[in-house]
Amino acid sequence: MRTRIKQEDTRNPAVEESAPEVELLRRCLLPPSMQAEPARIRVLLEEDLSWDRVLELGGSHGILPLLYRHIESTPGHDVPDAVVQRLRDRAHSTTIRNLQYTDELHGIFEKFEEESIRAMPFKGPILAAVSYDDLSLREFHDLDVLVHRQDIPAAVDLLEARGYEWVRNAPRLDDSPLLGGPYTMPLVCEYKLERADLKVEVRWRVGQSQLPFGLGFETMWDRHDTVSVAGVDLPALDPEDRLLMLAYHGTKHRWHLLKWISDFAVSLEGTDIEWSRLFTRARTYGVERKLLIGTALVSSILDYTVPEWVDRRVRNDSVAEKLAASVAAAIEDEPERPSATERLVYNATASDSPRDAFRMLLHRDSLHPMVLEYECLPLPGAFHPLYYSVVPIRLTVQKLMKALR
């Protein structure tokens, strides 16, 4: 069942009291094609706005392409020509970069297919094409590619053959210690590679070891979709899995960018949702509260209308409502990347159960071997457990250094 975004008066007092500059950005989080009531945007564009603040805040949140498209779609607006030109230039450069990344994605997946490497892009061009229906409306700065764990070395080899280099300094002596084994935690869940101004993240799981996403590659691959991106068919996440991934991703980063709220909202609007099945999946994979937080955010910030029983479920989870309200109350401020500790606390609170929260804390990166150890002394996979002997020494040194500071 598809819901509707009305964008009328919201129910969140913190949002209702927003400055006009913030309200304008909030109402531009959806493409004009999904905008049910554009009249309010026209009224806001006629106000005496601080355009320096609009541009600064919109740029920080990564939503200037959406703002420009709304201005462009509002005939007779009073936006200063200099502001329109700045937005036009930003939109033009974003479009060129996005097309460059999309072309590179086509090339990478052509090689993956030749080598029988199962892989799925997520976020980036695929999200822009599927959810926004327009490659120019979403800013992104890398390609995220999900690959089966056993295919990671082959995928990285292929990218290195295309001229990419792993951003770490350590040699790839052996992938098994990096990716972990039956009795050891992985040192990395992804390889970050770059070539000139192109960046690619090849990962075998969504998220990190300490903030895991419950859906594994095999599950997502078995029900994956196929979509056309700039005329080329590519594998993509099932629409409901995409919603769960976006709810997880936004929560992982404490939803500190409006762009991620926009991603979740346009994906909701563009999906024929079977809500009961979506919640069953969310509960199965441990992301139900994250889904509730995302739904609460778009309900308060965009006045997203959901079925009554879904709204009741959101309201009955006081923790989810509180976590969403803390995000909505902060949208007027310049977005700041939360610290690792802040993200960990937010995500532990957003866990579906105390057991999930405890497991998350148990998987903290600092309690396990890190890439630092591998960089200092690369060991084959069979010797990976030896790195655990160094962990107490590293933690002691870190505490001493902190005390000295």
C-alpha positions as CSV (number, residue, x, y, z in Angstrom):
1,M,0.0,0.0,0.0
2,R,1.5,3.3,-1.0
3,T,1.2,6.2,1.4
4,R,1.1,9.9,0.7
5,I,3.3,12.8,1.8
6,K,1.1,15.8,2.3
7,Q,3.5,18.3,3.8
8,E,0.9,20.2,5.7
9,D,1.3,21.5,9.3
10,T,3.5,19.1,11.2
11,R,2.9,17.6,14.7
12,N,6.4,18.3,16.0
13,P,6.7,21.6,17.9
14,A,10.4,21.8,17.2
15,V,9.7,21.6,13.5
16,E,6.8,24.0,13.6
17,E,9.0,26.7,15.1
18,S,11.7,26.4,12.4
19,A,13.1,29.5,10.8
20,P,11.8,30.2,7.3
21,E,15.2,29.2,5.8
22,V,15.0,25.8,7.5
23,E,11.4,25.3,6.6
24,L,12.2,26.0,3.0
25,L,14.9,23.3,3.0
26,R,12.6,20.9,4.9
27,R,9.8,21.4,2.3
28,C,12.3,20.8,-0.6
29,L,13.4,17.3,0.7
30,L,11.1,15.7,-2.0
31,P,11.4,16.2,-5.7
32,P,8.8,18.5,-7.3
33,S,7.1,15.4,-8.8
34,M,6.3,14.1,-5.3
35,Q,5.4,17.5,-3.9
36,A,1.7,17.5,-3.1
37,E,1.4,21.2,-2.0
38,P,4.0,23.5,-3.7
39,A,2.1,26.6,-2.7
40,R,3.9,26.9,0.7
41,I,7.3,26.8,-1.1
42,R,6.2,29.7,-3.3
43,V,5.2,31.7,-0.2
44,L,8.6,30.9,1.5
45,L,10.5,32.0,-1.6
46,E,8.8,35.4,-1.4
47,E,10.0,36.0,2.1
48,D,13.1,38.0,3.1
49,L,15.4,35.0,3.5
50,S,19.0,34.9,4.4
51,W,20.2,33.1,1.2
52,D,23.7,32.7,2.6
53,R,22.2,30.6,5.4
54,V,20.1,28.7,3.0
55,L,23.0,27.9,0.8
56,E,25.4,27.0,3.6
57,L,22.8,24.8,5.4
58,G,21.6,23.2,2.3
59,G,25.1,22.5,1.1
60,S,26.0,20.9,4.4
61,H,23.0,18.7,4.3
62,G,23.6,17.7,0.7
63,I,20.2,18.8,-0.7
64,L,21.0,21.8,-2.9
65,P,20.1,19.9,-6.1
66,L,16.6,19.4,-4.7
67,L,16.4,23.1,-3.7
68,Y,17.5,24.2,-7.2
69,R,14.9,22.0,-8.9
70,H,12.1,23.4,-6.7
71,I,13.2,27.0,-7.5
72,E,13.4,26.1,-11.2
73,S,9.9,24.6,-11.0
74,T,8.4,27.8,-9.4
75,P,7.7,30.4,-12.1
76,G,7.9,34.0,-11.1
77,H,9.9,33.4,-8.0
78,D,11.8,36.2,-6.3
79,V,15.1,34.4,-5.7
80,P,18.1,36.7,-6.5
81,D,19.8,35.9,-9.8
82,A,23.2,35.5,-8.1
83,V,21.7,32.8,-5.8
84,V,20.0,31.0,-8.8
85,Q,23.3,31.1,-10.7
86,R,25.2,29.6,-7.7
87,L,22.6,26.8,-7.4
88,R,22.7,26.2,-11.2
89,D,26.5,25.9,-11.2
90,R,26.3,23.5,-8.2
91,A,23.6,21.4,-9.9
92,H,25.6,21.3,-13.2
93,S,28.8,20.1,-11.4
94,T,26.7,17.5,-9.5
95,T,25.2,16.2,-12.7
96,I,28.6,15.9,-14.4
97,R,30.1,14.1,-11.4
98,N,27.1,11.7,-11.1
99,L,27.2,10.8,-14.8
100,Q,30.9,10.1,-14.5
101,Y,30.3,7.8,-11.5
102,T,27.4,6.1,-13.3
103,D,29.6,5.5,-16.4
104,E,32.3,4.0,-14.2
105,L,29.7,1.8,-12.4
106,H,28.6,0.4,-15.8
107,G,32.2,-0.4,-16.6
108,I,32.9,-2.1,-13.2
109,F,29.7,-4.3,-13.4
110,E,30.5,-5.3,-17.0
111,K,33.8,-6.7,-15.7
112,F,32.1,-8.3,-12.6
113,E,29.7,-10.1,-15.0
114,E,32.6,-11.3,-17.1
115,E,34.2,-12.8,-14.0
116,S,30.9,-14.1,-12.6
117,I,31.2,-11.9,-9.5
118,R,27.9,-11.5,-7.8
119,A,27.5,-7.8,-6.7
120,M,24.9,-5.2,-6.1
121,P,25.4,-1.4,-6.0
122,F,23.5,0.4,-3.3
123,K,23.0,4.1,-2.6
124,G,24.8,6.3,-5.1
125,P,23.6,6.2,-8.7
126,I,21.2,3.2,-8.1
127,L,19.4,5.1,-5.3
128,A,19.2,8.3,-7.4
129,A,17.8,6.4,-10.4
130,V,15.3,4.2,-8.5
131,S,14.0,6.4,-5.7
132,Y,14.5,9.9,-7.1
133,D,14.0,8.9,-10.8
134,D,16.7,11.4,-11.6
135,L,20.5,11.0,-11.5
136,S,21.0,14.7,-10.9
137,L,18.9,15.1,-7.8
138,R,21.0,13.2,-5.2
139,E,24.6,14.2,-4.3
140,F,27.0,11.3,-3.8
141,H,30.8,11.1,-3.7
142,D,31.6,7.4,-4.1
143,L,30.2,4.1,-5.3
144,D,29.1,1.6,-2.7
145,V,29.2,-2.0,-4.0
146,L,28.0,-5.1,-2.0
147,V,29.8,-8.3,-2.9
148,H,29.8,-11.8,-1.5
149,R,32.4,-12.2,1.2
150,Q,34.3,-14.9,-0.8
151,D,34.4,-12.7,-3.9
152,I,35.9,-9.7,-2.2
153,P,39.5,-10.5,-3.2
154,A,38.5,-11.1,-6.8
155,A,36.5,-7.9,-6.9
156,V,39.4,-5.8,-5.4
157,D,41.8,-7.4,-7.8
158,L,39.6,-6.4,-10.7
159,L,39.4,-2.8,-9.4
160,E,43.2,-2.7,-8.9
161,A,43.5,-3.8,-12.5
162,R,41.4,-0.8,-13.5
163,G,43.9,1.5,-11.8
164,Y,42.4,1.8,-8.3
165,E,44.5,1.6,-5.1
166,W,43.5,0.6,-1.6
167,V,43.6,3.8,0.5
168,R,45.3,1.9,3.4
169,N,49.1,1.7,3.4
170,A,49.2,-2.0,4.3
171,P,50.0,-4.6,1.6
172,R,47.3,-7.1,0.7
173,L,49.5,-10.0,1.8
174,D,46.5,-12.1,2.7
175,D,42.8,-11.1,2.6
176,S,41.7,-13.7,5.3
177,P,42.9,-11.7,8.3
178,L,41.3,-8.6,6.9
179,L,38.0,-10.2,6.3
180,G,38.0,-12.4,9.4
181,G,37.5,-16.1,9.9
182,P,35.4,-18.6,11.8
183,Y,36.9,-17.6,15.2
184,T,38.1,-14.0,14.5
185,M,36.5,-10.7,13.9
186,P,37.2,-9.0,10.5
187,L,39.6,-6.2,10.5
188,V,37.6,-4.5,7.8
189,C,34.2,-4.9,6.3
190,E,35.1,-3.1,3.1
191,Y,38.0,-2.1,0.9
192,K,38.0,1.7,0.1
193,L,39.7,2.2,-3.2
194,E,40.3,5.4,-5.2
195,R,41.6,6.4,-8.7
196,A,42.1,10.1,-9.4
197,D,38.8,11.6,-8.3
198,L,36.8,8.4,-8.2
199,K,36.2,6.4,-5.0
200,V,34.7,3.0,-4.6
201,E,33.8,1.0,-1.5
202,V,33.6,-2.7,-1.9
203,R,32.0,-4.4,1.1
204,W,30.7,-7.8,2.0
205,R,28.2,-6.5,4.5
206,V,26.2,-3.3,5.1
207,G,27.6,-1.5,8.1
208,Q,30.4,-2.2,10.5
209,S,31.2,-5.1,12.8
210,Q,30.1,-3.1,15.9
211,L,27.0,-1.7,14.1
212,P,25.8,-4.7,12.0
213,F,22.9,-4.8,9.6
214,G,21.0,-8.0,10.0
215,L,20.5,-8.9,6.4
216,G,23.4,-10.8,4.9
217,F,24.4,-10.8,1.2
218,E,22.8,-14.2,0.4
219,T,19.4,-13.1,1.7
220,M,19.5,-9.8,-0.2
221,W,20.8,-11.5,-3.4
222,D,18.2,-14.2,-3.4
223,R,15.4,-11.6,-3.7
224,H,17.2,-8.8,-5.5
225,D,15.6,-6.7,-8.1
226,T,16.9,-5.5,-11.5
227,V,16.6,-1.8,-12.5
228,S,17.8,0.4,-15.4
229,V,20.3,3.0,-14.5
230,A,21.1,5.3,-17.5
231,G,20.0,2.6,-19.9
232,V,21.9,-0.3,-18.3
233,D,20.3,-3.0,-16.3
234,L,21.9,-3.5,-12.9
235,P,21.1,-5.7,-9.8
236,A,19.5,-3.7,-7.0
237,L,18.1,-4.3,-3.5
238,D,14.6,-5.5,-3.2
239,P,12.5,-2.3,-2.5
240,E,11.6,-3.3,1.1
241,D,15.2,-4.4,1.8
242,R,16.2,-0.9,0.5
243,L,13.9,0.8,3.0
244,L,15.4,-1.3,5.9
245,M,18.9,-0.5,4.7
246,L,18.1,3.2,4.6
247,A,16.5,3.1,8.1
248,Y,19.6,1.3,9.3
249,H,22.1,3.7,7.6
250,G,20.3,6.9,8.8
251,T,20.3,5.6,12.4
252,K,23.9,4.5,12.2
253,H,24.8,8.1,11.5
254,R,22.2,9.5,13.9
255,W,20.4,11.0,10.9
256,H,22.5,14.1,11.2
257,L,22.0,15.0,7.4
258,L,18.7,15.9,5.9
259,K,19.8,14.0,2.8
260,W,19.3,10.7,4.5
261,I,15.8,11.7,5.7
262,S,15.1,12.6,2.0
263,D,16.4,9.2,0.9
264,F,14.1,7.4,3.2
265,A,11.1,9.6,2.4
266,V,11.4,9.3,-1.4
267,S,11.9,5.5,-1.1
268,L,8.8,5.2,0.9
269,E,6.8,7.3,-1.5
270,G,8.1,5.3,-4.5
271,T,7.4,1.9,-3.0
272,D,4.1,0.0,-2.9
273,I,4.6,-1.1,0.7
274,E,3.1,-4.1,2.4
275,W,3.6,-2.6,5.8
276,S,2.9,-5.9,7.8
277,R,5.5,-7.7,5.7
278,L,8.0,-4.8,6.1
279,F,7.7,-4.9,9.8
280,T,8.0,-8.7,9.9
281,R,11.3,-8.3,8.0
282,A,12.4,-5.5,10.2
283,R,11.7,-7.6,13.3
284,T,13.4,-10.7,11.9
285,Y,16.6,-8.8,11.1
286,G,16.8,-6.6,14.2
287,V,16.0,-3.2,12.7
288,E,12.4,-2.7,13.8
289,R,13.2,0.3,16.0
290,K,15.3,1.8,13.3
291,L,12.4,1.5,10.9
292,L,10.2,3.2,13.6
293,I,12.7,6.1,14.0
294,G,12.8,6.7,10.2
295,T,9.0,6.6,10.0
296,A,8.7,8.9,13.0
297,L,11.1,11.4,11.3
298,V,9.3,11.6,8.0
299,S,6.0,11.8,9.8
300,S,7.1,14.8,11.9
301,I,9.3,16.6,9.4
302,L,7.3,15.9,6.2
303,D,3.9,15.0,7.7
304,Y,4.1,11.6,6.0
305,T,0.7,9.8,6.3
306,V,1.0,6.2,7.3
307,P,-1.7,3.6,8.1
308,E,-3.2,4.2,11.6
309,W,-1.8,1.0,13.1
310,V,1.7,1.9,11.9
311,D,1.3,5.4,13.4
312,R,0.1,3.8,16.6
313,R,3.1,1.5,16.7
314,V,5.4,4.5,16.3
315,R,3.7,6.3,19.1
316,N,3.8,3.3,21.4
317,D,7.6,3.1,21.2
318,S,8.6,6.0,23.4
319,V,12.3,5.3,22.7
320,A,11.9,5.6,19.0
321,E,9.9,8.8,19.3
322,K,12.5,10.3,21.6
323,L,15.4,9.4,19.3
324,A,13.5,10.9,16.3
325,A,12.5,14.0,18.2
326,S,16.2,14.7,19.1
327,V,17.0,14.6,15.4
328,A,14.1,16.9,14.4
329,A,15.0,19.4,17.1
330,A,18.5,19.7,15.7
331,I,17.8,20.4,12.0
332,E,18.2,24.2,12.4
333,D,21.8,23.7,13.5
334,E,24.8,23.3,11.3
335,P,25.1,19.5,11.0
336,E,28.1,18.0,12.8
337,R,29.3,14.5,12.4
338,P,28.6,12.7,15.6
339,S,31.6,11.2,17.4
340,A,32.1,7.4,17.5
341,T,30.8,7.3,21.1
342,E,27.7,9.4,20.3
343,R,26.9,7.1,17.4
344,L,27.4,4.0,19.5
345,V,25.2,5.3,22.3
346,Y,22.5,6.3,19.8
347,N,22.6,3.0,18.1
348,A,22.6,1.0,21.3
349,T,19.5,2.9,22.4
350,A,18.0,2.2,19.0
351,S,18.5,-1.5,19.3
352,D,15.5,-3.8,19.3
353,S,16.5,-5.5,22.6
354,P,19.0,-5.2,25.4
355,R,20.7,-8.3,24.0
356,D,21.3,-6.6,20.7
357,A,22.6,-3.5,22.5
358,F,25.0,-5.7,24.5
359,R,26.2,-7.5,21.5
360,M,26.9,-4.2,19.8
361,L,29.0,-3.0,22.7
362,L,30.8,-6.4,22.7
363,H,31.7,-5.9,19.1
364,R,33.3,-2.5,19.6
365,D,36.2,-2.0,17.3
366,S,38.6,-1.1,20.1
367,L,38.1,-4.5,21.8
368,H,39.3,-6.4,18.8
369,P,42.3,-6.3,16.5
370,M,42.4,-3.4,14.1
371,V,44.0,-2.6,10.7
372,L,46.7,-0.8,12.6
373,E,48.1,-4.1,13.9
374,Y,48.0,-5.6,10.3
375,E,49.8,-2.5,9.0
376,C,52.6,-2.9,11.5
377,L,53.0,-6.6,11.0
378,P,51.0,-8.3,8.2
379,L,50.3,-11.9,9.2
380,P,48.6,-14.7,7.2
381,G,45.1,-15.6,8.1
382,A,46.0,-18.6,10.2
383,F,48.0,-16.3,12.6
384,H,45.2,-13.7,12.9
385,P,44.3,-14.7,16.5
386,L,47.8,-13.6,17.5
387,Y,46.7,-10.0,17.0
388,Y,44.4,-10.4,20.1
389,S,47.4,-10.5,22.3
390,V,48.2,-6.9,21.3
391,V,44.8,-5.5,22.1
392,P,45.3,-5.1,25.9
393,I,48.7,-3.3,25.2
394,R,47.0,-1.0,22.7
395,L,44.2,-0.2,25.1
396,T,46.6,0.5,27.9
397,V,48.7,2.8,25.7
398,Q,45.6,4.7,24.6
399,K,44.5,5.2,28.2
400,L,48.0,6.5,29.1
401,M,48.1,8.9,26.2
402,K,44.6,10.2,27.0
403,A,45.7,10.7,30.7
404,L,48.8,12.6,29.6
405,R,46.7,14.9,27.3
